[in-house]
Amino acid sequence: MKKRQVVIKKSSTNRTSSVRVRYGECQKNHAANIGGYAVDGCREFMAGGEQGTAEAVSCAACGCHRSFHRREVDEVLCEGSSTSDHV
C-alpha cells in the first residue's frame, strides 16, 4: 500500500505546479546508542493509519516515524491551456 501526498499550486501565469512527496527506505540507526550502525531494512514507508490521524505518520512495516524515512520530492510544471472562446 503506497501513500503519496500531492500538492497542486496554481499561479497567475496559467502554469500549474504539482509536487509529489514519497518516503523511501528507513534510515533510522537502531544501534546508535551503543556506537554502532544498524538499519532494519524497511524499504518503503507505509502509513499505519488513515491520513489525518496520529497513526498516519508511523510506518506500519517498521514502526518508525515518517521523518526517519528518506524523503523524495518530485515537482512537475504543467502549462495551462487558454480558456478564451473562439467565434
Buried (B, 14 or more C-beta within 10 A) or exposed (E): EEBEEEEEEEEEEEEEEEEEBBBEBBEBEBEEEEEEEEBBEBEBBBBBEEEEEEEEBBBEBBEBEBEBBEEEEEEEEEEEEEEEEEE
